[in-house]
């Protein structure tokens, strides 16, 4: 059985594809009172953009060479060598992190998708930022293919009103309940088969 606490994290997750989308989120997401952690800052280009919008930014990367170059190129900003999976070190920064930006090239493809989702959930549950922005085309595509089931969940609270009004926690009658778009696509039958998929 899943740990109910993992479903109570209220962190908003924004998946972007490419550097352009990743940076376009900054003016819309980051506020002047935010404390931002960028994980996977490389040479600090996005960290510098974040610094224009936030109260404080720390750019981190696992590569000492990248962090050294970022410090040389942008001496007024705070850069640290840090492994994204070492959440204890993130907490030891002592920053009340409100936003996390993640650009982890090694986890941006489909092969790293489960690790990336686990990492995001770890940050959401332990670091507890209000928002995590992730640069991953694979995650964005995956999210676009997902639809939450319209049943009651801690984040939704009430059953979606798909077939009329149902009391909290009850499913609408089968005849009146349209499938969410992603489920409808998945449930289509193969030609020549009476099975779904």
VOMAR-849736 format. One record per residue (C-alpha): residue in three letters; x, y, z; residue number from 1. Coordinates in steps of 0.05 Angstrom, whole numbers, plus 5000, padded with zeros to 4 digits. Layout:
BEGIN
<r resn="ALA" x="X" y="Y" z="Z" resi="NUM"/>
...
END
This chain:
BEGIN
<r resn="UNK" x="5000" y="5000" z="5000" resi="1"/>
<r resn="UNK" x="5026" y="5069" z="4983" resi="2"/>
<r resn="UNK" x="5046" y="5118" z="5037" resi="3"/>
<r resn="UNK" x="4988" y="5168" z="5041" resi="4"/>
<r resn="UNK" x="5038" y="5224" z="5056" resi="5"/>
<r resn="UNK" x="5065" y="5221" z="4986" resi="6"/>
<r resn="UNK" x="4997" y="5242" z="4959" resi="7"/>
<r resn="UNK" x="4992" y="5302" z="5006" resi="8"/>
<r resn="UNK" x="5051" y="5341" z="4979" resi="9"/>
<r resn="UNK" x="5023" y="5404" z="4949" resi="10"/>
<r resn="UNK" x="5083" y="5421" z="4905" resi="11"/>
<r resn="UNK" x="5064" y="5444" z="4835" resi="12"/>
<r resn="UNK" x="5106" y="5410" z="4782" resi="13"/>
<r resn="UNK" x="5117" y="5445" z="4715" resi="14"/>
<r resn="UNK" x="5148" y="5404" z="4659" resi="15"/>
<r resn="UNK" x="5182" y="5441" z="4602" resi="16"/>
<r resn="UNK" x="5216" y="5420" z="4539" resi="17"/>
<r resn="UNK" x="5280" y="5455" z="4520" resi="18"/>
<r resn="UNK" x="5317" y="5515" z="4548" resi="19"/>
<r resn="UNK" x="5270" y="5566" z="4517" resi="20"/>
<r resn="UNK" x="5208" y="5539" z="4553" resi="21"/>
<r resn="UNK" x="5248" y="5528" z="4617" resi="22"/>
<r resn="UNK" x="5269" y="5601" z="4620" resi="23"/>
<r resn="UNK" x="5201" y="5627" z="4597" resi="24"/>
<r resn="UNK" x="5171" y="5602" z="4662" resi="25"/>
<r resn="UNK" x="5215" y="5647" z="4705" resi="26"/>
<r resn="UNK" x="5176" y="5713" z="4700" resi="27"/>
<r resn="UNK" x="5110" y="5675" z="4709" resi="28"/>
<r resn="UNK" x="5132" y="5631" z="4767" resi="29"/>
<r resn="UNK" x="5186" y="5666" z="4807" resi="30"/>
<r resn="UNK" x="5167" y="5722" z="4856" resi="31"/>
<r resn="UNK" x="5212" y="5775" z="4887" resi="32"/>
<r resn="UNK" x="5209" y="5740" z="4955" resi="33"/>
<r resn="UNK" x="5227" y="5670" z="4929" resi="34"/>
<r resn="UNK" x="5289" y="5631" z="4948" resi="35"/>
<r resn="UNK" x="5306" y="5589" z="4888" resi="36"/>
<r resn="UNK" x="5351" y="5528" z="4881" resi="37"/>
<r resn="UNK" x="5374" y="5510" z="4811" resi="38"/>
<r resn="UNK" x="5396" y="5438" z="4805" resi="39"/>
<r resn="UNK" x="5440" y="5426" z="4745" resi="40"/>
<r resn="UNK" x="5462" y="5498" z="4733" resi="41"/>
<r resn="UNK" x="5521" y="5481" z="4688" resi="42"/>
<r resn="UNK" x="5553" y="5550" z="4673" resi="43"/>
<r resn="UNK" x="5499" y="5590" z="4709" resi="44"/>
<r resn="UNK" x="5462" y="5622" z="4651" resi="45"/>
<r resn="UNK" x="5393" y="5605" z="4677" resi="46"/>
<r resn="UNK" x="5416" y="5620" z="4748" resi="47"/>
<r resn="UNK" x="5432" y="5691" z="4726" resi="48"/>
<r resn="UNK" x="5362" y="5698" z="4697" resi="49"/>
<r resn="UNK" x="5331" y="5671" z="4761" resi="50"/>
<r resn="UNK" x="5372" y="5721" z="4802" resi="51"/>
<r resn="UNK" x="5337" y="5779" z="4767" resi="52"/>
<r resn="UNK" x="5269" y="5755" z="4793" resi="53"/>
<r resn="UNK" x="5283" y="5722" z="4861" resi="54"/>
<r resn="UNK" x="5306" y="5745" z="4930" resi="55"/>
<r resn="UNK" x="5362" y="5693" z="4930" resi="56"/>
<r resn="UNK" x="5386" y="5638" z="4882" resi="57"/>
<r resn="UNK" x="5435" y="5582" z="4891" resi="58"/>
<r resn="UNK" x="5459" y="5548" z="4828" resi="59"/>
<r resn="UNK" x="5484" y="5477" z="4838" resi="60"/>
<r resn="UNK" x="5517" y="5425" z="4795" resi="61"/>
<r resn="UNK" x="5551" y="5358" z="4807" resi="62"/>
<r resn="UNK" x="5610" y="5380" z="4764" resi="63"/>
<r resn="UNK" x="5664" y="5420" z="4800" resi="64"/>
<r resn="UNK" x="5689" y="5444" z="4732" resi="65"/>
<r resn="UNK" x="5620" y="5472" z="4714" resi="66"/>
<r resn="UNK" x="5613" y="5506" z="4781" resi="67"/>
<r resn="UNK" x="5683" y="5535" z="4775" resi="68"/>
<r resn="UNK" x="5667" y="5563" z="4706" resi="69"/>
<r resn="UNK" x="5599" y="5591" z="4731" resi="70"/>
<r resn="UNK" x="5635" y="5626" z="4789" resi="71"/>
<r resn="UNK" x="5686" y="5656" z="4741" resi="72"/>
<r resn="UNK" x="5632" y="5679" z="4691" resi="73"/>
<r resn="UNK" x="5584" y="5705" z="4744" resi="74"/>
<r resn="UNK" x="5623" y="5724" z="4806" resi="75"/>
<r resn="UNK" x="5564" y="5758" z="4841" resi="76"/>
<r resn="UNK" x="5522" y="5695" z="4843" resi="77"/>
<r resn="UNK" x="5522" y="5636" z="4892" resi="78"/>
<r resn="UNK" x="5544" y="5570" z="4861" resi="79"/>
<r resn="UNK" x="5557" y="5504" z="4897" resi="80"/>
<r resn="UNK" x="5579" y="5434" z="4879" resi="81"/>
<r resn="UNK" x="5521" y="5389" z="4897" resi="82"/>
<r resn="UNK" x="5493" y="5321" z="4876" resi="83"/>
<r resn="UNK" x="5418" y="5329" z="4862" resi="84"/>
<r resn="UNK" x="5405" y="5261" z="4896" resi="85"/>
<r resn="UNK" x="5439" y="5284" z="4961" resi="86"/>
<r resn="UNK" x="5377" y="5316" z="4991" resi="87"/>
<r resn="UNK" x="5411" y="5321" z="5059" resi="88"/>
<r resn="UNK" x="5462" y="5369" z="5028" resi="89"/>
<r resn="UNK" x="5404" y="5409" z="4998" resi="90"/>
<r resn="UNK" x="5373" y="5416" z="5068" resi="91"/>
<r resn="UNK" x="5442" y="5434" z="5096" resi="92"/>
<r resn="UNK" x="5443" y="5496" z="5051" resi="93"/>
<r resn="UNK" x="5397" y="5527" z="5104" resi="94"/>
<r resn="UNK" x="5356" y="5563" z="5051" resi="95"/>
<r resn="UNK" x="5280" y="5564" z="5058" resi="96"/>
<r resn="UNK" x="5272" y="5540" z="4986" resi="97"/>
<r resn="UNK" x="5207" y="5561" z="4954" resi="98"/>
<r resn="UNK" x="5223" y="5542" z="4881" resi="99"/>
<r resn="UNK" x="5267" y="5489" z="4851" resi="100"/>
<r resn="UNK" x="5290" y="5491" z="4778" resi="101"/>
<r resn="UNK" x="5317" y="5425" z="4752" resi="102"/>
<r resn="UNK" x="5358" y="5417" z="4688" resi="103"/>
<r resn="UNK" x="5388" y="5347" z="4694" resi="104"/>
<r resn="UNK" x="5412" y="5326" z="4626" resi="105"/>
<r resn="UNK" x="5425" y="5255" z="4647" resi="106"/>
<r resn="UNK" x="5352" y="5247" z="4667" resi="107"/>
<r resn="UNK" x="5319" y="5285" z="4610" resi="108"/>
<r resn="UNK" x="5304" y="5225" z="4566" resi="109"/>
<r resn="UNK" x="5255" y="5167" z="4573" resi="110"/>
<r resn="UNK" x="5307" y="5121" z="4605" resi="111"/>
<r resn="UNK" x="5314" y="5168" z="4664" resi="112"/>
<r resn="UNK" x="5240" y="5185" z="4671" resi="113"/>
<r resn="UNK" x="5227" y="5141" z="4733" resi="114"/>
<r resn="UNK" x="5289" y="5167" z="4768" resi="115"/>
<r resn="UNK" x="5268" y="5239" z="4752" resi="116"/>
<r resn="UNK" x="5197" y="5228" z="4778" resi="117"/>
<r resn="UNK" x="5226" y="5197" z="4842" resi="118"/>
<r resn="UNK" x="5274" y="5256" z="4850" resi="119"/>
<r resn="UNK" x="5217" y="5307" z="4841" resi="120"/>
<r resn="UNK" x="5174" y="5270" z="4892" resi="121"/>
<r resn="UNK" x="5233" y="5269" z="4940" resi="122"/>
<r resn="UNK" x="5242" y="5344" z="4935" resi="123"/>
<r resn="UNK" x="5167" y="5355" z="4941" resi="124"/>
<r resn="UNK" x="5163" y="5312" z="5004" resi="125"/>
<r resn="UNK" x="5227" y="5334" z="5039" resi="126"/>
<r resn="UNK" x="5249" y="5402" z="5013" resi="127"/>
<r resn="UNK" x="5176" y="5423" z="5004" resi="128"/>
<r resn="UNK" x="5181" y="5479" z="4953" resi="129"/>
<r resn="UNK" x="5115" y="5506" z="4927" resi="130"/>
<r resn="UNK" x="5138" y="5494" z="4855" resi="131"/>
<r resn="UNK" x="5188" y="5450" z="4818" resi="132"/>
<r resn="UNK" x="5202" y="5469" z="4745" resi="133"/>
<r resn="UNK" x="5236" y="5413" z="4706" resi="134"/>
<r resn="UNK" x="5269" y="5416" z="4637" resi="135"/>
<r resn="UNK" x="5251" y="5348" z="4609" resi="136"/>
<r resn="UNK" x="5216" y="5335" z="4543" resi="137"/>
<r resn="UNK" x="5203" y="5264" z="4565" resi="138"/>
<r resn="UNK" x="5168" y="5286" z="4629" resi="139"/>
<r resn="UNK" x="5127" y="5338" z="4592" resi="140"/>
<r resn="UNK" x="5104" y="5287" z="4541" resi="141"/>
<r resn="UNK" x="5088" y="5237" z="4596" resi="142"/>
<r resn="UNK" x="5048" y="5290" z="4634" resi="143"/>
<r resn="UNK" x="5009" y="5308" z="4571" resi="144"/>
<r resn="UNK" x="4989" y="5235" z="4563" resi="145"/>
<r resn="UNK" x="4963" y="5230" z="4634" resi="146"/>
<r resn="UNK" x="4894" y="5246" z="4659" resi="147"/>
<r resn="UNK" x="4874" y="5239" z="4732" resi="148"/>
<r resn="UNK" x="4817" y="5191" z="4744" resi="149"/>
<r resn="UNK" x="4756" y="5234" z="4763" resi="150"/>
<r resn="UNK" x="4749" y="5198" z="4830" resi="151"/>
<r resn="UNK" x="4761" y="5232" z="4897" resi="152"/>
<r resn="UNK" x="4834" y="5244" z="4914" resi="153"/>
<r resn="UNK" x="4867" y="5287" z="4968" resi="154"/>
<r resn="UNK" x="4886" y="5339" z="4915" resi="155"/>
<r resn="UNK" x="4819" y="5340" z="4880" resi="156"/>
<r resn="UNK" x="4773" y="5331" z="4940" resi="157"/>
<r resn="UNK" x="4709" y="5319" z="4902" resi="158"/>
<r resn="UNK" x="4690" y="5273" z="4845" resi="159"/>
<r resn="UNK" x="4692" y="5309" z="4778" resi="160"/>
<r resn="UNK" x="4622" y="5327" z="4756" resi="161"/>
<r resn="UNK" x="4624" y="5285" z="4693" resi="162"/>
<r resn="UNK" x="4555" y="5253" z="4692" resi="163"/>
<r resn="UNK" x="4516" y="5297" z="4740" resi="164"/>
<r resn="UNK" x="4527" y="5308" z="4813" resi="165"/>
<r resn="UNK" x="4552" y="5249" z="4854" resi="166"/>
<r resn="UNK" x="4566" y="5249" z="4928" resi="167"/>
<r resn="UNK" x="4640" y="5253" z="4946" resi="168"/>
<r resn="UNK" x="4676" y="5187" z="4933" resi="169"/>
<r resn="UNK" x="4623" y="5156" z="4888" resi="170"/>
<r resn="UNK" x="4633" y="5141" z="4815" resi="171"/>
<r resn="UNK" x="4582" y="5165" z="4765" resi="172"/>
<r resn="UNK" x="4540" y="5111" z="4730" resi="173"/>
<r resn="UNK" x="4580" y="5075" z="4676" resi="174"/>
<r resn="UNK" x="4532" y="5094" z="4620" resi="175"/>
<r resn="UNK" x="4539" y="5168" z="4635" resi="176"/>
<r resn="UNK" x="4613" y="5172" z="4651" resi="177"/>
<r resn="UNK" x="4658" y="5193" z="4593" resi="178"/>
<r resn="UNK" x="4730" y="5171" z="4599" resi="179"/>
<r resn="UNK" x="4784" y="5224" z="4609" resi="180"/>
<r resn="UNK" x="4819" y="5238" z="4542" resi="181"/>
<r resn="UNK" x="4882" y="5197" z="4556" resi="182"/>
<r resn="UNK" x="4842" y="5137" z="4581" resi="183"/>
<r resn="UNK" x="4798" y="5141" z="4520" resi="184"/>
<r resn="UNK" x="4859" y="5137" z="4474" resi="185"/>
<r resn="UNK" x="4887" y="5078" z="4512" resi="186"/>
<r resn="UNK" x="4821" y="5040" z="4514" resi="187"/>
<r resn="UNK" x="4811" y="5039" z="4438" resi="188"/>
<r resn="UNK" x="4810" y="4969" z="4409" resi="189"/>
<r resn="UNK" x="4863" y="4942" z="4363" resi="190"/>
<r resn="UNK" x="4836" y="4924" z="4294" resi="191"/>
<r resn="UNK" x="4812" y="4852" z="4293" resi="192"/>
<r resn="UNK" x="4813" y="4845" z="4369" resi="193"/>
<r resn="UNK" x="4759" y="4847" z="4423" resi="194"/>
<r resn="UNK" x="4810" y="4869" z="4475" resi="195"/>
<r resn="UNK" x="4826" y="4941" z="4492" resi="196"/>
<r resn="UNK" x="4897" y="4970" z="4483" resi="197"/>
END
